[in-house]
Amino acid sequence: MLSVLMLDVRTLAFVSSLGGFLMAATMLGIYFAGLRSRAVLAWAGAGLTLGLGYLLGHLLQTVPVPIPAWQAGALANATIGFGYGLILIGVQMYLGRRPWVLFMVALALVSFFSSFVFPELRESLRLRIIVLSGWYIFVLGYAGLLLWRAKVPGMRLYFRAAALILHCYAGFLTIRAAYALFSKALTTSFVQDPLQLINFLLSMIFGFCFAMALAVMLFREKQVELKQLAQIDPLTGINNRLSLDDFATQAMARSRDADLPLSIMLFDLDHFKQINDRYGHQAGDKLLKAVAEHLTKVKRGSDTAFRYGGEEFLVLLPGATAEQAVEVAERYRSSLADNPVDIGPDAVTLTASFGVVEWNRAESWDALVNRADQALYQAKNAGRDQIVS
């Protein structure tokens, strides 16, 4: 701490700009690496604007310029404020909310021109700190709140880490504003005051930490997205067979722990190969999509559907006995038969054969599926378009 206090505040103002520039470079690197998102560009703009704001404050106070110092300070403060605004705009874009672009531009302009209108703002550093801190605290606090409350599977911890950084810095700015209310030492932006020195130092640390938090968050998002893609059948949009083991393991564990039944429904479309050969693969794909849509509408909210392979589908039915599972299968069988699918020249009526079984807790998952498969083939051998349990 003593070494920090010995540093010249103008030097720290320059060092503070590095945190913003690092954030901009990190976000631009991520953007050009392939994550083309408006939110990433907004955060890159935030880092660049924050870096420029602190650099302007440093240069315009140390290099002779043909404008008054208070105007230079007003420009630097407005630039920094807009940088914080871009952080919020990026968060809003990232979470799919409407960004407050015009509002933040208006606040930056008001911040700059208010020093021309109100002499008190250009004459009192304490008043400027209180007013500007209120703006910064609101923007950072609200951005952090949005991230903290966001509910995206697999992302909660990463959202909250970024939110915590925003809230911690907003907390320091709150302390700084309270200090400004009582301190008489704040006479110029570059007074050698301990809290001013810490402010510039923490702004650099904030830029570095928030950039790292965003980078980790964005890469985690891509990881979650790739995992989801690996678990989803690209044609039908429902879960694929690769994801079945995880779902089955969890369903069996919950069934055992809660002492509840668990059933599965395995069904296969009747004469699908003949339909596919007659109308072509595009028509076959359309039929498979229609099957998945019917399945999604008919299944219970607690059920999970999978494309098991080709024209074969499997449904996990937690909490369902074999009798209840048969009722679900019958709803689906009748829905499928009663709703022909228009594939262009013709409307094709689809039927399916079903094997429905309830889990015996002494058996493995493979044994359960094997029983369902045997029941399915019994349904096919018995004439198709029926359910065997």
Contacts in CASP RR format, 6 or more apart in sequence:
PFRMAT RR
TARGET T0000
AUTHOR 0000-0000-0000
METHOD contacts of the structure
MODEL  1
MLSVLMLDVRTLAFVSSLGGFLMAATMLGIYFAGLRSRAVLAWAGAGLTL
GLGYLLGHLLQTVPVPIPAWQAGALANATIGFGYGLILIGVQMYLGRRPW
VLFMVALALVSFFSSFVFPELRESLRLRIIVLSGWYIFVLGYAGLLLWRA
KVPGMRLYFRAAALILHCYAGFLTIRAAYALFSKALTTSFVQDPLQLINF
LLSMIFGFCFAMALAVMLFREKQVELKQLAQIDPLTGINNRLSLDDFATQ
AMARSRDADLPLSIMLFDLDHFKQINDRYGHQAGDKLLKAVAEHLTKVKR
GSDTAFRYGGEEFLVLLPGATAEQAVEVAERYRSSLADNPVDIGPDAVTL
TASFGVVEWNRAESWDALVNRADQALYQAKNAGRDQIVS
4 12 0 8 1.000
4 197 0 8 1.000
4 198 0 8 1.000
4 201 0 8 1.000
5 192 0 8 1.000
5 194 0 8 1.000
5 197 0 8 1.000
7 197 0 8 1.000
8 192 0 8 1.000
9 190 0 8 1.000
9 191 0 8 1.000
9 192 0 8 1.000
9 193 0 8 1.000
9 196 0 8 1.000
9 197 0 8 1.000
9 200 0 8 1.000
10 58 0 8 1.000
10 61 0 8 1.000
10 62 0 8 1.000
10 190 0 8 1.000
12 197 0 8 1.000
12 200 0 8 1.000
12 201 0 8 1.000
12 204 0 8 1.000
13 54 0 8 1.000
13 57 0 8 1.000
13 58 0 8 1.000
13 61 0 8 1.000
13 190 0 8 1.000
13 200 0 8 1.000
14 54 0 8 1.000
14 55 0 8 1.000
14 58 0 8 1.000
15 200 0 8 1.000
15 201 0 8 1.000
15 204 0 8 1.000
16 51 0 8 1.000
16 54 0 8 1.000
16 200 0 8 1.000
16 201 0 8 1.000
16 203 0 8 1.000
16 204 0 8 1.000
17 50 0 8 1.000
17 51 0 8 1.000
17 52 0 8 1.000
17 53 0 8 1.000
17 54 0 8 1.000
17 55 0 8 1.000
17 58 0 8 1.000
17 204 0 8 1.000
18 51 0 8 1.000
18 204 0 8 1.000
19 47 0 8 1.000
19 50 0 8 1.000
19 51 0 8 1.000
19 203 0 8 1.000
19 204 0 8 1.000
19 205 0 8 1.000
19 206 0 8 1.000
19 207 0 8 1.000
19 208 0 8 1.000
19 211 0 8 1.000
20 46 0 8 1.000
20 47 0 8 1.000
20 48 0 8 1.000
20 50 0 8 1.000
20 51 0 8 1.000
20 54 0 8 1.000
20 204 0 8 1.000
20 207 0 8 1.000
20 211 0 8 1.000
21 47 0 8 1.000
21 48 0 8 1.000
21 51 0 8 1.000
22 207 0 8 1.000
22 208 0 8 1.000
22 211 0 8 1.000
23 43 0 8 1.000
23 44 0 8 1.000
23 46 0 8 1.000
23 47 0 8 1.000
23 50 0 8 1.000
23 207 0 8 1.000
23 208 0 8 1.000
23 210 0 8 1.000
23 211 0 8 1.000
23 214 0 8 1.000
24 44 0 8 1.000
24 45 0 8 1.000
24 46 0 8 1.000
24 47 0 8 1.000
24 48 0 8 1.000
24 51 0 8 1.000
26 211 0 8 1.000
26 212 0 8 1.000
26 214 0 8 1.000
26 215 0 8 1.000
27 40 0 8 1.000
27 41 0 8 1.000
27 43 0 8 1.000
27 44 0 8 1.000
27 45 0 8 1.000
27 47 0 8 1.000
27 211 0 8 1.000
27 214 0 8 1.000
27 215 0 8 1.000
28 44 0 8 1.000
30 40 0 8 1.000
30 215 0 8 1.000
30 218 0 8 1.000
31 37 0 8 1.000
31 40 0 8 1.000
31 41 0 8 1.000
31 44 0 8 1.000
35 218 0 8 1.000
35 222 0 8 1.000
37 93 0 8 1.000
37 94 0 8 1.000
38 90 0 8 1.000
38 93 0 8 1.000
39 90 0 8 1.000
39 91 0 8 1.000
39 93 0 8 1.000
39 94 0 8 1.000
40 218 0 8 1.000
42 86 0 8 1.000
42 87 0 8 1.000
42 89 0 8 1.000
42 90 0 8 1.000
42 93 0 8 1.000
42 99 0 8 1.000
43 86 0 8 1.000
43 87 0 8 1.000
43 90 0 8 1.000
43 214 0 8 1.000
45 83 0 8 1.000
45 86 0 8 1.000
46 83 0 8 1.000
46 84 0 8 1.000
46 85 0 8 1.000
46 86 0 8 1.000
46 87 0 8 1.000
46 89 0 8 1.000
46 90 0 8 1.000
47 83 0 8 1.000
47 86 0 8 1.000
47 207 0 8 1.000
47 211 0 8 1.000
49 79 0 8 1.000
49 80 0 8 1.000
49 81 0 8 1.000
49 82 0 8 1.000
49 83 0 8 1.000
49 86 0 8 1.000
50 79 0 8 1.000
50 80 0 8 1.000
50 83 0 8 1.000
50 84 0 8 1.000
50 203 0 8 1.000
50 207 0 8 1.000
52 79 0 8 1.000
53 76 0 8 1.000
53 79 0 8 1.000
53 80 0 8 1.000
54 76 0 8 1.000
54 80 0 8 1.000
54 200 0 8 1.000
54 203 0 8 1.000
56 72 0 8 1.000
56 73 0 8 1.000
56 75 0 8 1.000
56 76 0 8 1.000
56 79 0 8 1.000
57 72 0 8 1.000
57 73 0 8 1.000
57 76 0 8 1.000
57 189 0 8 1.000
60 67 0 8 1.000
60 69 0 8 1.000
60 72 0 8 1.000
60 73 0 8 1.000
60 75 0 8 1.000
60 76 0 8 1.000
61 69 0 8 1.000
61 72 0 8 1.000
61 73 0 8 1.000
61 189 0 8 1.000
61 190 0 8 1.000
65 72 0 8 1.000
70 115 0 8 1.000
70 122 0 8 1.000
70 123 0 8 1.000
71 115 0 8 1.000
73 115 0 8 1.000
73 189 0 8 1.000
74 111 0 8 1.000
74 112 0 8 1.000
74 114 0 8 1.000
74 115 0 8 1.000
74 116 0 8 1.000
74 122 0 8 1.000
75 112 0 8 1.000
77 111 0 8 1.000
77 112 0 8 1.000
77 128 0 8 1.000
77 132 0 8 1.000
78 108 0 8 1.000
78 109 0 8 1.000
78 111 0 8 1.000
78 112 0 8 1.000
79 108 0 8 1.000
80 136 0 8 1.000
81 107 0 8 1.000
81 108 0 8 1.000
81 111 0 8 1.000
81 132 0 8 1.000
81 135 0 8 1.000
81 136 0 8 1.000
81 139 0 8 1.000
82 104 0 8 1.000
82 105 0 8 1.000
82 107 0 8 1.000
82 108 0 8 1.000
84 135 0 8 1.000
84 136 0 8 1.000
84 139 0 8 1.000
84 140 0 8 1.000
85 100 0 8 1.000
85 104 0 8 1.000
85 107 0 8 1.000
85 139 0 8 1.000
86 104 0 8 1.000
87 139 0 8 1.000
87 140 0 8 1.000
87 143 0 8 1.000
87 166 0 8 1.000
87 210 0 8 1.000
88 100 0 8 1.000
88 104 0 8 1.000
88 139 0 8 1.000
88 140 0 8 1.000
88 142 0 8 1.000
88 143 0 8 1.000
89 99 0 8 1.000
89 100 0 8 1.000
89 101 0 8 1.000
89 104 0 8 1.000
90 99 0 8 1.000
91 143 0 8 1.000
91 144 0 8 1.000
91 146 0 8 1.000
91 147 0 8 1.000
92 98 0 8 1.000
92 99 0 8 1.000
92 100 0 8 1.000
92 146 0 8 1.000
93 99 0 8 1.000
95 146 0 8 1.000
95 147 0 8 1.000
95 150 0 8 1.000
97 146 0 8 1.000
104 139 0 8 1.000
107 135 0 8 1.000
111 132 0 8 1.000
111 135 0 8 1.000
114 121 0 8 1.000
115 121 0 8 1.000
115 122 0 8 1.000
120 127 0 8 1.000
121 127 0 8 1.000
121 128 0 8 1.000
121 131 0 8 1.000
122 128 0 8 1.000
125 180 0 8 1.000
125 186 0 8 1.000
125 187 0 8 1.000
125 188 0 8 1.000
125 189 0 8 1.000
125 191 0 8 1.000
126 180 0 8 1.000
126 181 0 8 1.000
126 183 0 8 1.000
126 186 0 8 1.000
129 176 0 8 1.000
129 177 0 8 1.000
129 180 0 8 1.000
129 186 0 8 1.000
130 177 0 8 1.000
130 180 0 8 1.000
130 181 0 8 1.000
133 173 0 8 1.000
133 174 0 8 1.000
133 176 0 8 1.000
133 177 0 8 1.000
133 180 0 8 1.000
134 173 0 8 1.000
134 177 0 8 1.000
136 170 0 8 1.000
136 173 0 8 1.000
137 170 0 8 1.000
137 171 0 8 1.000
137 173 0 8 1.000
137 174 0 8 1.000
137 177 0 8 1.000
140 166 0 8 1.000
140 167 0 8 1.000
140 169 0 8 1.000
140 170 0 8 1.000
140 173 0 8 1.000
141 166 0 8 1.000
141 167 0 8 1.000
141 170 0 8 1.000
143 163 0 8 1.000
143 166 0 8 1.000
144 162 0 8 1.000
144 163 0 8 1.000
144 166 0 8 1.000
144 167 0 8 1.000
145 163 0 8 1.000
147 159 0 8 1.000
147 160 0 8 1.000
147 162 0 8 1.000
147 163 0 8 1.000
147 166 0 8 1.000
148 159 0 8 1.000
148 160 0 8 1.000
148 163 0 8 1.000
148 167 0 8 1.000
150 156 0 8 1.000
150 159 0 8 1.000
152 159 0 8 1.000
152 221 0 8 1.000
152 224 0 8 1.000
153 224 0 8 1.000
154 220 0 8 1.000
154 224 0 8 1.000
155 217 0 8 1.000
155 220 0 8 1.000
155 221 0 8 1.000
155 224 0 8 1.000
158 213 0 8 1.000
158 216 0 8 1.000
158 217 0 8 1.000
158 220 0 8 1.000
158 221 0 8 1.000
159 217 0 8 1.000
161 213 0 8 1.000
161 216 0 8 1.000
161 217 0 8 1.000
162 210 0 8 1.000
162 213 0 8 1.000
162 214 0 8 1.000
162 217 0 8 1.000
165 206 0 8 1.000
165 209 0 8 1.000
165 210 0 8 1.000
165 213 0 8 1.000
166 210 0 8 1.000
169 202 0 8 1.000
169 206 0 8 1.000
169 210 0 8 1.000
172 198 0 8 1.000
172 199 0 8 1.000
172 202 0 8 1.000
175 195 0 8 1.000
176 195 0 8 1.000
176 199 0 8 1.000
179 195 0 8 1.000
180 186 0 8 1.000
183 193 0 8 1.000
183 195 0 8 1.000
185 191 0 8 1.000
185 193 0 8 1.000
186 193 0 8 1.000
186 196 0 8 1.000
189 196 0 8 1.000
190 196 0 8 1.000
230 242 0 8 1.000
230 243 0 8 1.000
231 239 0 8 1.000
231 240 0 8 1.000
231 242 0 8 1.000
231 243 0 8 1.000
232 238 0 8 1.000
232 239 0 8 1.000
232 240 0 8 1.000
232 243 0 8 1.000
233 239 0 8 1.000
233 240 0 8 1.000
233 292 0 8 1.000
233 306 0 8 1.000
233 307 0 8 1.000
235 285 0 8 1.000
235 288 0 8 1.000
235 289 0 8 1.000
235 307 0 8 1.000
236 288 0 8 1.000
236 289 0 8 1.000
236 291 0 8 1.000
236 292 0 8 1.000
236 307 0 8 1.000
237 292 0 8 1.000
238 292 0 8 1.000
238 295 0 8 1.000
238 296 0 8 1.000
238 305 0 8 1.000
238 306 0 8 1.000
238 307 0 8 1.000
239 247 0 8 1.000
239 304 0 8 1.000
239 305 0 8 1.000
239 306 0 8 1.000
239 307 0 8 1.000
240 306 0 8 1.000
240 307 0 8 1.000
241 306 0 8 1.000
241 307 0 8 1.000
241 308 0 8 1.000
241 309 0 8 1.000
243 306 0 8 1.000
244 306 0 8 1.000
244 308 0 8 1.000
244 314 0 8 1.000
245 365 0 8 1.000
247 304 0 8 1.000
247 306 0 8 1.000
247 316 0 8 1.000
248 316 0 8 1.000
248 365 0 8 1.000
249 365 0 8 1.000
251 262 0 8 1.000
251 304 0 8 1.000
251 316 0 8 1.000
251 318 0 8 1.000
252 262 0 8 1.000
252 359 0 8 1.000
252 365 0 8 1.000
254 260 0 8 1.000
254 318 0 8 1.000
255 261 0 8 1.000
255 262 0 8 1.000
255 318 0 8 1.000
255 319 0 8 1.000
255 359 0 8 1.000
255 361 0 8 1.000
256 361 0 8 1.000
260 318 0 8 1.000
260 319 0 8 1.000
261 319 0 8 1.000
261 320 0 8 1.000
261 321 0 8 1.000
261 358 0 8 1.000
261 359 0 8 1.000
262 316 0 8 1.000
262 317 0 8 1.000
262 318 0 8 1.000
262 319 0 8 1.000
262 320 0 8 1.000
262 358 0 8 1.000
262 359 0 8 1.000
263 317 0 8 1.000
263 319 0 8 1.000
263 320 0 8 1.000
263 321 0 8 1.000
263 322 0 8 1.000
263 324 0 8 1.000
263 325 0 8 1.000
263 356 0 8 1.000
263 357 0 8 1.000
263 358 0 8 1.000
263 359 0 8 1.000
264 314 0 8 1.000
264 315 0 8 1.000
264 316 0 8 1.000
264 317 0 8 1.000
264 325 0 8 1.000
264 356 0 8 1.000
264 357 0 8 1.000
264 359 0 8 1.000
264 368 0 8 1.000
264 369 0 8 1.000
264 372 0 8 1.000
265 314 0 8 1.000
265 315 0 8 1.000
265 317 0 8 1.000
265 325 0 8 1.000
265 328 0 8 1.000
265 329 0 8 1.000
265 332 0 8 1.000
265 354 0 8 1.000
265 355 0 8 1.000
265 356 0 8 1.000
265 372 0 8 1.000
266 308 0 8 1.000
266 312 0 8 1.000
266 313 0 8 1.000
266 314 0 8 1.000
266 315 0 8 1.000
266 354 0 8 1.000
266 355 0 8 1.000
266 356 0 8 1.000
266 369 0 8 1.000
266 372 0 8 1.000
266 373 0 8 1.000
266 375 0 8 1.000
266 376 0 8 1.000
267 312 0 8 1.000
267 313 0 8 1.000
267 329 0 8 1.000
267 332 0 8 1.000
267 333 0 8 1.000
267 352 0 8 1.000
267 353 0 8 1.000
267 354 0 8 1.000
267 355 0 8 1.000
267 376 0 8 1.000
268 311 0 8 1.000
268 312 0 8 1.000
268 313 0 8 1.000
268 352 0 8 1.000
268 353 0 8 1.000
268 376 0 8 1.000
268 380 0 8 1.000
269 287 0 8 1.000
269 291 0 8 1.000
269 311 0 8 1.000
269 312 0 8 1.000
269 350 0 8 1.000
269 351 0 8 1.000
269 352 0 8 1.000
270 350 0 8 1.000
270 351 0 8 1.000
270 352 0 8 1.000
270 353 0 8 1.000
270 380 0 8 1.000
270 384 0 8 1.000
270 385 0 8 1.000
271 351 0 8 1.000
271 384 0 8 1.000
272 284 0 8 1.000
272 287 0 8 1.000
272 311 0 8 1.000
272 350 0 8 1.000
275 283 0 8 1.000
275 284 0 8 1.000
275 287 0 8 1.000
275 348 0 8 1.000
275 350 0 8 1.000
276 283 0 8 1.000
276 284 0 8 1.000
279 343 0 8 1.000
279 346 0 8 1.000
279 348 0 8 1.000
283 343 0 8 1.000
283 344 0 8 1.000
283 348 0 8 1.000
284 343 0 8 1.000
286 341 0 8 1.000
286 343 0 8 1.000
287 341 0 8 1.000
287 343 0 8 1.000
287 348 0 8 1.000
287 350 0 8 1.000
288 307 0 8 1.000
288 310 0 8 1.000
288 311 0 8 1.000
290 341 0 8 1.000
290 350 0 8 1.000
291 311 0 8 1.000
291 313 0 8 1.000
291 336 0 8 1.000
291 350 0 8 1.000
291 352 0 8 1.000
292 305 0 8 1.000
292 307 0 8 1.000
292 313 0 8 1.000
294 332 0 8 1.000
294 335 0 8 1.000
294 336 0 8 1.000
294 339 0 8 1.000
295 305 0 8 1.000
295 313 0 8 1.000
295 315 0 8 1.000
295 332 0 8 1.000
296 305 0 8 1.000
297 335 0 8 1.000
298 328 0 8 1.000
298 331 0 8 1.000
298 332 0 8 1.000
298 335 0 8 1.000
299 305 0 8 1.000
299 315 0 8 1.000
299 328 0 8 1.000
299 332 0 8 1.000
300 317 0 8 1.000
300 320 0 8 1.000
300 328 0 8 1.000
302 317 0 8 1.000
302 318 0 8 1.000
302 319 0 8 1.000
303 315 0 8 1.000
303 316 0 8 1.000
303 317 0 8 1.000
303 318 0 8 1.000
303 320 0 8 1.000
303 328 0 8 1.000
304 315 0 8 1.000
304 316 0 8 1.000
305 313 0 8 1.000
305 314 0 8 1.000
305 315 0 8 1.000
306 313 0 8 1.000
306 314 0 8 1.000
306 315 0 8 1.000
306 316 0 8 1.000
307 313 0 8 1.000
308 314 0 8 1.000
314 369 0 8 1.000
314 372 0 8 1.000
315 328 0 8 1.000
317 324 0 8 1.000
317 325 0 8 1.000
317 328 0 8 1.000
320 328 0 8 1.000
320 358 0 8 1.000
321 358 0 8 1.000
322 356 0 8 1.000
322 357 0 8 1.000
322 358 0 8 1.000
322 389 0 8 1.000
323 389 0 8 1.000
325 356 0 8 1.000
325 357 0 8 1.000
325 358 0 8 1.000
325 389 0 8 1.000
326 356 0 8 1.000
326 387 0 8 1.000
326 389 0 8 1.000
329 354 0 8 1.000
329 355 0 8 1.000
329 356 0 8 1.000
329 387 0 8 1.000
330 387 0 8 1.000
332 352 0 8 1.000
332 354 0 8 1.000
333 351 0 8 1.000
333 352 0 8 1.000
333 354 0 8 1.000
333 385 0 8 1.000
333 386 0 8 1.000
333 387 0 8 1.000
336 350 0 8 1.000
336 351 0 8 1.000
336 352 0 8 1.000
337 349 0 8 1.000
337 350 0 8 1.000
337 351 0 8 1.000
337 385 0 8 1.000
340 347 0 8 1.000
340 348 0 8 1.000
340 349 0 8 1.000
340 350 0 8 1.000
341 347 0 8 1.000
341 348 0 8 1.000
341 349 0 8 1.000
341 350 0 8 1.000
351 384 0 8 1.000
351 385 0 8 1.000
352 385 0 8 1.000
353 376 0 8 1.000
353 379 0 8 1.000
353 380 0 8 1.000
353 383 0 8 1.000
353 384 0 8 1.000
353 385 0 8 1.000
353 386 0 8 1.000
353 387 0 8 1.000
353 388 0 8 1.000
354 375 0 8 1.000
354 376 0 8 1.000
354 379 0 8 1.000
354 386 0 8 1.000
354 387 0 8 1.000
354 388 0 8 1.000
355 372 0 8 1.000
355 373 0 8 1.000
355 375 0 8 1.000
355 376 0 8 1.000
355 378 0 8 1.000
355 379 0 8 1.000
355 387 0 8 1.000
355 388 0 8 1.000
355 389 0 8 1.000
356 372 0 8 1.000
356 375 0 8 1.000
356 387 0 8 1.000
356 388 0 8 1.000
356 389 0 8 1.000
357 368 0 8 1.000
357 371 0 8 1.000
357 372 0 8 1.000
357 375 0 8 1.000
357 389 0 8 1.000
359 368 0 8 1.000
360 368 0 8 1.000
363 371 0 8 1.000
375 388 0 8 1.000
375 389 0 8 1.000
376 388 0 8 1.000
378 388 0 8 1.000
379 386 0 8 1.000
379 387 0 8 1.000
379 388 0 8 1.000
382 388 0 8 1.000
END
